[in-house]
Amino acid sequence: MKLLKKLAGMLLAMIMVLSMSTVAFAAQGTNDNSGSITINDAVEGHTYNAYQVLVLESYNTDAGAYSYKANDDWKNWLESQTKYVSIDAQGYVTWVKDADPAAFAKAALAHAEENKITPTDAKTADGTTVKFEKLNLGYYLVDTTLGTLCSLDTAVSDVEMFEKNEQPPVKKEVKEDSTGNWDDENTAEIGQTVEFRSTIGAKPGAQGYVLHDVMSGGLTLDPDSIEATGLKKGQDANSGDYHVVTTGLLDGCTFEVVFHQSYLDKITTDTDIVVTYSAVINENAQVSPSANPNKTTLKYGEGSKFETLPSETKTYTFKVDVVKTDDDNKVLNGAQFKLYDAKTGGNEIALVKVSDGVYRLAKDGETGVNYITTVNGELEIKGFDANTNYYLEETKAPDGYNKLAERVEIPVKEANLEASVSNGVWQNGGVHIVNKTGDELPSTGGMGTTVIYIVGGVLVAGAAVLLILRSRRNTEK
């Protein structure tokens, strides 16, 4: 009766062990170095470690009976826990009913790393197959630096397993404000806040996830905006599910998001981790066709020593050339303008002077100039968003020319509005603004009237003289 109970216990243990997706057996006979583990679909460059947790003392495949004892490196730990296996007085190990195999594998791996247990064998993949040979038969835990645990589904002398894991994918996206869509490119104006998100395709058994983000000089990060959706943000590695690092970075990163292993250990199925954050387009922004890139990579695996290929977004901003001319397309100076966001009314858009005739859109907190004016009939404005309405209002026309009656639209699409001017004459392109003038208006009288006035005056004076002379003659008589 006792023998039957023992056999039943061993049979139950075997069934539970075979269901484990993260732990491997190698078994045939006794410890005669006849066991092997073959890993197919291995990932080149990653290291695979095999730990013998239990020694297979004997087994009978026909009866489905297996007799295990603890490996010396693991005995104390196995005896100290009661959730996964139990050890009887003689040292035989049996599986605890309804215990979680995946949890046992993670706990065992944590114990191995914490106590620096040397793997029974370790191999770095130089192709798609890794094989551990001449193994003592037993119960093996197999780990990979890919960041996830390997799996096994049988128990014969040559155990075959498949690397079901893959490099965790990372996708970087930016939001286009005009449509609300997320993609790898967008357009924006200087001073505008742009939203970004990075999505990590986390895998079960994830290890060492650290998200690295590099922003170009034209983007200013808002560090308070960094958030991993649905996760608890901690101040450091001792609190929350993750923490953010923005200072003291020596690898050129703008910021890092460090995911705590305590959180990663909870991932049991493929899980998307979404990190969102924002940045402002600043005065150093590159103007199209150059872009303002933002690049993300994920370091992962044991010691976070492996890295994904970067995923990058590009943000574009644009410039506009304005040319002021007369009816003959000859450039004019002296005009003054302001920029607005509406055809009438609306808000004035502040502009900052970069150099004579060159301006850019202001950021929040910057005081713009009172007006912008042309140099040699031209001015350049940088930092426009595409698919956005802008309007120039002429506040003063060149001397002798008529001021424009209404604002002029700047039709910015996804390209610069560049003008061509040669020898002081506008040729094409840009925003061409024409001022009109007229000839000097005629006076209300001609020279003939003036002559009549002069002659009339002379006649009146002559008559006065004759009258005086006549008066004297009469007196003398």
GUVO-13607 format. One record per residue (C-alpha): y negated, x, z negated. Coordinates in steps of 0.001 Angstrom, whole numbers, padded with zeros to 6 digits. Layout:
<sites>
{py Y&px X&pz Z}
...
</sites>
This chain:
<sites>
{py 000000&px 000000&pz 000000}
{py -002415&px 002773&pz -000901}
{py -001526&px 004555&pz 002309}
{py -002308&px 001428&pz 004352}
{py -005686&px 001046&pz 002631}
{py -006490&px 004676&pz 003304}
{py -005527&px 004355&pz 006958}
{py -007624&px 001184&pz 007255}
{py -010603&px 003011&pz 005735}
{py -010188&px 005875&pz 008147}
{py -009910&px 003486&pz 011074}
{py -013132&px 001733&pz 010015}
{py -014875&px 005081&pz 009710}
{py -013765&px 006078&pz 013179}
{py -015035&px 002832&pz 014711}
{py -018417&px 003214&pz 013015}
{py -018717&px 006827&pz 014080}
{py -017922&px 006042&pz 017705}
{py -020781&px 003524&pz 017673}
{py -023307&px 006200&pz 016736}
{py -025593&px 007010&pz 019649}
{py -026915&px 010233&pz 018187}
{py -023939&px 012042&pz 016675}
{py -021114&px 013847&pz 018474}
{py -017432&px 014470&pz 017730}
{py -015230&px 017188&pz 019103}
{py -011589&px 016676&pz 018207}
{py -008117&px 017832&pz 019192}
{py -005669&px 019320&pz 016719}
{py -007132&px 021516&pz 014007}
{py -009892&px 024140&pz 013817}
{py -008589&px 026265&pz 016668}
{py -011869&px 026654&pz 018604}
{py -010563&px 024305&pz 021279}
{py -013457&px 021893&pz 021211}
{py -016388&px 021690&pz 023611}
{py -019417&px 019483&pz 024195}
{py -020850&px 019096&pz 027683}
{py -024354&px 017731&pz 028151}
{py -025072&px 016306&pz 031589}
{py -028553&px 015547&pz 032940}
{py -029989&px 018219&pz 030656}
{py -033689&px 019004&pz 030981}
{py -034309&px 022548&pz 032108}
{py -036171&px 024732&pz 029635}
{py -035258&px 022664&pz 026581}
{py -032980&px 023889&pz 023813}
{py -029963&px 021943&pz 022564}
{py -028635&px 022537&pz 019051}
{py -025179&px 021562&pz 017830}
{py -024579&px 021261&pz 014072}
{py -021058&px 020807&pz 012690}
{py -021591&px 018340&pz 009849}
{py -017913&px 017587&pz 009136}
{py -014731&px 019539&pz 009703}
{py -011872&px 017651&pz 011340}
{py -008885&px 018563&pz 009181}
{py -006374&px 016488&pz 011155}
{py -006135&px 013429&pz 013331}
{py -003733&px 011152&pz 015134}
{py -005106&px 009559&pz 018278}
{py -002215&px 007143&pz 018620}
{py -002831&px 005817&pz 015134}
{py -006604&px 006181&pz 015438}
{py -006641&px 008147&pz 012195}
{py -009094&px 010976&pz 011489}
{py -009376&px 013100&pz 008367}
{py -012762&px 014738&pz 007696}
{py -014169&px 017052&pz 005080}
{py -017748&px 018249&pz 004664}
{py -018904&px 021487&pz 006212}
{py -020055&px 023882&pz 003461}
{py -023717&px 023826&pz 004692}
{py -023776&px 020048&pz 004428}
{py -021557&px 019296&pz 001421}
{py -024235&px 019106&pz -001283}
{py -026474&px 016879&pz 000807}
{py -023624&px 014568&pz 001802}
{py -022582&px 014213&pz -001839}
{py -026168&px 013456&pz -002902}
{py -026658&px 010489&pz -000555}
{py -024724&px 007236&pz -000682}
{py -026174&px 005240&pz 002208}
{py -024155&px 006690&pz 005072}
{py -020917&px 008349&pz 003987}
{py -018890&px 008597&pz 000811}
{py -016786&px 011527&pz -000410}
{py -013715&px 010978&pz -002563}
{py -012361&px 013241&pz -005285}
{py -010377&px 015301&pz -002789}
{py -013413&px 015830&pz -000566}
{py -012476&px 013437&pz 002233}
{py -015379&px 011736&pz 003953}
{py -015494&px 008099&pz 005047}
{py -018241&px 006030&pz 006641}
{py -020116&px 003490&pz 004528}
{py -019707&px 000025&pz 005978}
{py -022784&px -001312&pz 007825}
{py -024648&px 001981&pz 007461}
{py -027181&px 002752&pz 010230}
{py -025869&px 005606&pz 012438}
{py -029267&px 006366&pz 013965}
{py -030879&px 006585&pz 010527}
{py -028080&px 008904&pz 009384}
{py -028658&px 011173&pz 012385}
{py -032384&px 011430&pz 011676}
{py -031799&px 012054&pz 007990}
{py -029244&px 014740&pz 008808}
{py -031602&px 016411&pz 011257}
{py -034433&px 016344&pz 008725}
{py -032105&px 017967&pz 006192}
{py -031149&px 020676&pz 008692}
{py -034769&px 021466&pz 009501}
{py -035963&px 021359&pz 005893}
{py -033194&px 023639&pz 004703}
{py -033254&px 025835&pz 007794}
{py -029580&px 025300&pz 008506}
{py -028497&px 027476&pz 011395}
{py -026983&px 025483&pz 014271}
{py -023330&px 026082&pz 014993}
{py -024412&px 026800&pz 018534}
{py -027680&px 026591&pz 020492}
{py -028258&px 026766&pz 024223}
{py -031345&px 026517&pz 026428}
{py -030811&px 024589&pz 029625}
{py -031253&px 026617&pz 032809}
{py -030071&px 023719&pz 034939}
{py -028928&px 020145&pz 034523}
{py -025783&px 020944&pz 032508}
{py -025367&px 022540&pz 029083}
{py -021928&px 023230&pz 027609}
{py -020987&px 024250&pz 024067}
{py -017564&px 025901&pz 024101}
{py -015015&px 027236&pz 021594}
{py -016112&px 024835&pz 018888}
{py -014124&px 024098&pz 015788}
{py -013202&px 020442&pz 015922}
{py -015357&px 018144&pz 013857}
{py -018248&px 015799&pz 013598}
{py -021328&px 017252&pz 015380}
{py -024984&px 016377&pz 015267}
{py -026677&px 017409&pz 018523}
{py -030439&px 017756&pz 018759}
{py -032804&px 018735&pz 021558}
{py -036323&px 020147&pz 021623}
{py -037156&px 017428&pz 024141}
{py -038123&px 015482&pz 021058}
{py -035297&px 012982&pz 020964}
{py -031709&px 013106&pz 019784}
{py -028843&px 013337&pz 022247}
{py -026023&px 010799&pz 022383}
{py -022215&px 010874&pz 022677}
{py -019672&px 008182&pz 023276}
{py -016158&px 009622&pz 022877}
{py -014025&px 011943&pz 020749}
{py -011724&px 014255&pz 022683}
{py -011495&px 018022&pz 022917}
{py -014080&px 018182&pz 025679}
{py -016742&px 015729&pz 024651}
{py -019108&px 014718&pz 027428}
{py -022560&px 013388&pz 026741}
{py -025541&px 012454&pz 028887}
{py -029127&px 013376&pz 028172}
{py -030601&px 009891&pz 028368}
{py -034038&px 011031&pz 027360}
{py -036941&px 012077&pz 029499}
{py -040265&px 013749&pz 029027}
{py -042502&px 011154&pz 027332}
{py -044937&px 009963&pz 030017}
{py -048692&px 009892&pz 029407}
{py -051120&px 007850&pz 031479}
{py -054884&px 008227&pz 031226}
{py -057186&px 005408&pz 032416}
{py -060885&px 004576&pz 032433}
{py -062516&px 001128&pz 032556}
{py -064747&px 000165&pz 035472}
{py -067504&px -001960&pz 033959}
{py -068291&px -003898&pz 037139}
{py -064747&px -005332&pz 037378}
{py -063209&px -004805&pz 033930}
{py -060245&px -003067&pz 035579}
{py -058529&px 000071&pz 034237}
{py -057828&px 002859&pz 036730}
{py -058111&px 006614&pz 037206}
{py -061715&px 006479&pz 038499}
{py -064950&px 004651&pz 037662}
{py -068695&px 004820&pz 038251}
{py -071384&px 004798&pz 035578}
{py -075031&px 005634&pz 034956}
{py -076422&px 008289&pz 032656}
{py -076710&px 006874&pz 029146}
{py -073882&px 004372&pz 029666}
{py -070891&px 004161&pz 027285}
{py -067572&px 004478&pz 029112}
{py -064228&px 003304&pz 027703}
{py -061024&px 005336&pz 028028}
{py -057408&px 004804&pz 027038}
{py -054300&px 007001&pz 027018}
{py -050848&px 005404&pz 026926}
{py -047897&px 007407&pz 025610}
{py -044396&px 006228&pz 026525}
{py -042794&px 007135&pz 023185}
{py -039014&px 007524&pz 023014}
{py -036559&px 006911&pz 020155}
{py -036188&px 010059&pz 018085}
{py -039680&px 011238&pz 019044}
{py -040771&px 014502&pz 017468}
{py -044021&px 016397&pz 017201}
{py -046281&px 014099&pz 019241}
{py -049854&px 015420&pz 019464}
{py -052242&px 013941&pz 022036}
{py -054769&px 016449&pz 023408}
{py -057937&px 015312&pz 025204}
{py -060454&px 017447&pz 027107}
{py -063794&px 015948&pz 028167}
{py -066097&px 017623&pz 030675}
{py -069651&px 018619&pz 029801}
{py -071084&px 015409&pz 031252}
{py -069306&px 013258&pz 028638}
{py -070219&px 012982&pz 024948}
{py -067372&px 011696&pz 022771}
{py -067932&px 009025&pz 020133}
{py -065468&px 010328&pz 017506}
{py -065577&px 007088&pz 015522}
{py -064222&px 005190&pz 018525}
{py -060820&px 006936&pz 018564}
{py -058083&px 004505&pz 017599}
{py -054340&px 004125&pz 018126}
{py -053822&px 000402&pz 018665}
{py -051854&px -001272&pz 015892}
{py -051349&px 001902&pz 013865}
{py -052852&px 002904&pz 010544}
{py -055374&px 005715&pz 010824}
{py -055179&px 008352&pz 008117}
{py -057586&px 011041&pz 006999}
{py -054990&px 013800&pz 007285}
{py -051262&px 014390&pz 007679}
{py -050595&px 012875&pz 004261}
{py -051887&px 009379&pz 004970}
{py -051482&px 006705&pz 007611}
{py -049477&px 006832&pz 010842}
{py -051742&px 009383&pz 012525}
{py -054939&px 011341&pz 012065}
{py -057663&px 012620&pz 014400}
{py -058951&px 016194&pz 014674}
{py -062355&px 016812&pz 016302}
{py -063433&px 020114&pz 014746}
{py -062015&px 023601&pz 014517}
{py -060000&px 023247&pz 017719}
{py -059304&px 026560&pz 019439}
{py -057549&px 025380&pz 022593}
{py -060553&px 023919&pz 024409}
{py -059735&px 020328&pz 023458}
{py -062423&px 017811&pz 022615}
{py -060117&px 016068&pz 020136}
{py -056476&px 015713&pz 019108}
{py -054501&px 012765&pz 017764}
{py -051640&px 013912&pz 015537}
{py -048860&px 011346&pz 015060}
{py -047018&px 011664&pz 011762}
{py -043273&px 012126&pz 011834}
{py -042916&px 009333&pz 009289}
{py -044256&px 006964&pz 011961}
{py -042327&px 008509&pz 014856}
{py -039084&px 008094&pz 012919}
{py -039616&px 004323&pz 012993}
{py -039462&px 004226&pz 016793}
{py -036034&px 002888&pz 017776}
{py -036781&px 001669&pz 021318}
{py -039124&px 002769&pz 024107}
{py -042594&px 002092&pz 022711}
{py -046057&px 002366&pz 024257}
{py -048613&px 004015&pz 021986}
{py -052121&px 003180&pz 023239}
{py -055044&px 005371&pz 022154}
{py -058545&px 004087&pz 022986}
{py -061895&px 005850&pz 022713}
{py -065312&px 006012&pz 024380}
{py -067904&px 008516&pz 025538}
{py -071493&px 008454&pz 026810}
{py -072505&px 009850&pz 030207}
{py -075044&px 012500&pz 029245}
{py -077792&px 014528&pz 030905}
{py -075292&px 017204&pz 032010}
{py -073344&px 014745&pz 034147}
{py -072360&px 016013&pz 037577}
{py -073648&px 013953&pz 040489}
{py -071291&px 012729&pz 043219}
{py -069418&px 014073&pz 045124}
{py -068651&px 016101&pz 041988}
{py -066926&px 014134&pz 039212}
{py -066984&px 014117&pz 035423}
{py -063291&px 014474&pz 034517}
{py -061455&px 013571&pz 031309}
{py -057972&px 015072&pz 030917}
{py -055135&px 014138&pz 028550}
{py -051836&px 015865&pz 027777}
{py -049150&px 015290&pz 025140}
{py -047514&px 018046&pz 023186}
{py -044123&px 017020&pz 021868}
{py -040749&px 018155&pz 020676}
{py -039763&px 020546&pz 017953}
{py -042909&px 022282&pz 016730}
{py -044948&px 020429&pz 019412}
{py -044248&px 023370&pz 021701}
{py -043653&px 021417&pz 024909}
{py -046406&px 019815&pz 026927}
{py -046588&px 017107&pz 029575}
{py -048450&px 017496&pz 032825}
{py -052081&px 016378&pz 032452}
{py -053244&px 012880&pz 033329}
{py -056884&px 012763&pz 034409}
{py -059671&px 010283&pz 035073}
{py -062857&px 010900&pz 037046}
{py -066236&px 009302&pz 036379}
{py -068882&px 009394&pz 039097}
{py -072651&px 008946&pz 038983}
{py -075086&px 009022&pz 041905}
{py -078530&px 010147&pz 043024}
{py -081201&px 008504&pz 045217}
{py -083901&px 010094&pz 047387}
{py -087142&px 008090&pz 047694}
{py -089565&px 008898&pz 050544}
{py -093118&px 007497&pz 050723}
{py -094741&px 007455&pz 054196}
{py -097413&px 005787&pz 056304}
{py -096730&px 003694&pz 059418}
{py -096044&px 006875&pz 061412}
{py -093396&px 008055&pz 058882}
{py -095659&px 010869&pz 057683}
{py -095086&px 011553&pz 053986}
{py -097727&px 010483&pz 051460}
{py -098446&px 011730&pz 047956}
{py -100123&px 009996&pz 045061}
{py -097886&px 006919&pz 044717}
{py -096626&px 006058&pz 041230}
{py -093523&px 004030&pz 040393}
{py -091488&px 002479&pz 037610}
{py -087797&px 001506&pz 037707}
{py -086487&px -001943&pz 036710}
{py -083158&px -003741&pz 036492}
{py -084379&px -006957&pz 038174}
{py -086311&px -008061&pz 041245}
{py -088901&px -009714&pz 039002}
{py -089299&px -009493&pz 035246}
{py -086267&px -007752&pz 033744}
{py -086274&px -004512&pz 031777}
{py -087892&px -001223&pz 032619}
{py -085359&px 001609&pz 032882}
{py -086593&px 004751&pz 031172}
{py -086631&px 007923&pz 033267}
{py -086829&px 011531&pz 032101}
{py -088507&px 014250&pz 034168}
{py -086140&px 017074&pz 035134}
{py -088600&px 018972&pz 037330}
{py -091485&px 018165&pz 039710}
{py -090353&px 015233&pz 041797}
{py -086920&px 015056&pz 040120}
{py -086024&px 012496&pz 037422}
{py -082912&px 011117&pz 035721}
{py -082031&px 007988&pz 033799}
{py -082660&px 008379&pz 030063}
{py -080075&px 008146&pz 027282}
{py -080496&px 005998&pz 024195}
{py -083133&px 007507&pz 021951}
{py -084951&px 009355&pz 024742}
{py -088547&px 008514&pz 025630}
{py -089138&px 008238&pz 029336}
{py -092239&px 009187&pz 031332}
{py -094989&px 006632&pz 031946}
{py -094372&px 006720&pz 035683}
{py -092664&px 008778&pz 038359}
{py -094451&px 010203&pz 041372}
{py -093638&px 011910&pz 044654}
{py -093956&px 015594&pz 045504}
{py -094539&px 016225&pz 049224}
{py -093859&px 012549&pz 049717}
{py -090414&px 012670&pz 048092}
{py -088806&px 012071&pz 044717}
{py -085206&px 012250&pz 043513}
{py -083645&px 010088&pz 040794}
{py -080253&px 011006&pz 039277}
{py -077708&px 009093&pz 037242}
{py -077234&px 005754&pz 039003}
{py -074180&px 003534&pz 038622}
{py -072606&px 002089&pz 041764}
{py -072592&px -001638&pz 042491}
{py -075579&px -002118&pz 040170}
{py -079009&px -003508&pz 041067}
{py -082059&px -001274&pz 040607}
{py -085654&px -001920&pz 041716}
{py -088702&px 000335&pz 042192}
{py -092132&px -001075&pz 041481}
{py -095168&px 000700&pz 042879}
{py -097791&px 000751&pz 040151}
{py -100311&px 002831&pz 042130}
{py -100555&px 003377&pz 045895}
{py -101846&px 006590&pz 047500}
{py -105619&px 006600&pz 047765}
{py -106737&px 004472&pz 050690}
{py -103400&px 002648&pz 051040}
{py -102328&px -000824&pz 050060}
{py -100050&px -001184&pz 047022}
{py -096702&px -002878&pz 047648}
{py -096685&px -006596&pz 046897}
{py -093126&px -006619&pz 045434}
{py -090412&px -004354&pz 044092}
{py -088129&px -002439&pz 046434}
{py -084359&px -002680&pz 045883}
{py -082291&px 000481&pz 045561}
{py -078901&px -000484&pz 047041}
{py -076597&px 002028&pz 045306}
{py -072989&px 001779&pz 046443}
{py -070348&px 004436&pz 045932}
{py -072362&px 007176&pz 047622}
{py -075638&px 009023&pz 047211}
{py -078700&px 007741&pz 049095}
{py -079911&px 010990&pz 050617}
{py -082985&px 011318&pz 052858}
{py -083812&px 013720&pz 055655}
{py -087435&px 014878&pz 055996}
{py -088563&px 017442&pz 058578}
{py -092066&px 018929&pz 058875}
{py -093511&px 016234&pz 056661}
{py -091972&px 013397&pz 058680}
{py -089188&px 011102&pz 057423}
{py -086180&px 011186&pz 059716}
{py -083583&px 008924&pz 058106}
{py -081720&px 007961&pz 054919}
{py -082708&px 007485&pz 051309}
{py -085027&px 004708&pz 050192}
{py -087898&px 004673&pz 052716}
{py -091109&px 003062&pz 051407}
{py -094034&px 002525&pz 053791}
{py -097644&px 002028&pz 052697}
{py -100111&px 000453&pz 055070}
{py -103886&px 001000&pz 055444}
{py -106723&px -000135&pz 057772}
{py -109748&px 001478&pz 059423}
{py -113140&px 001468&pz 057683}
{py -114455&px -002080&pz 057862}
{py -117647&px -002630&pz 059953}
{py -121007&px -003197&pz 058134}
{py -122812&px -006598&pz 058330}
{py -125651&px -005327&pz 060645}
{py -126245&px -002963&pz 063554}
{py -128894&px -000359&pz 064352}
{py -131024&px -002933&pz 066303}
{py -131984&px -004843&pz 063182}
{py -133012&px -001654&pz 061447}
{py -135376&px -000770&pz 064329}
{py -137017&px -004238&pz 064187}
{py -137626&px -003754&pz 060471}
{py -139230&px -000367&pz 061077}
{py -141453&px -001601&pz 063947}
{py -142473&px -004635&pz 061927}
{py -143496&px -002416&pz 059061}
{py -145598&px -000228&pz 061348}
{py -147360&px -003263&pz 062827}
{py -148151&px -004659&pz 059399}
{py -149576&px -001307&pz 058313}
{py -151683&px -001082&pz 061515}
{py -153071&px -004543&pz 061016}
{py -154072&px -003636&pz 057490}
{py -155914&px -000556&pz 058718}
{py -157803&px -002547&pz 061393}
{py -158761&px -005152&pz 058816}
{py -160210&px -002484&pz 056504}
{py -162195&px -000819&pz 059306}
{py -163668&px -004124&pz 060444}
{py -164660&px -004971&pz 056912}
{py -166612&px -001689&pz 056574}
{py -168514&px -002250&pz 059826}
{py -169663&px -005657&pz 058732}
{py -170894&px -004197&pz 055447}
{py -172918&px -001502&pz 057194}
{py -174726&px -004077&pz 059342}
</sites>
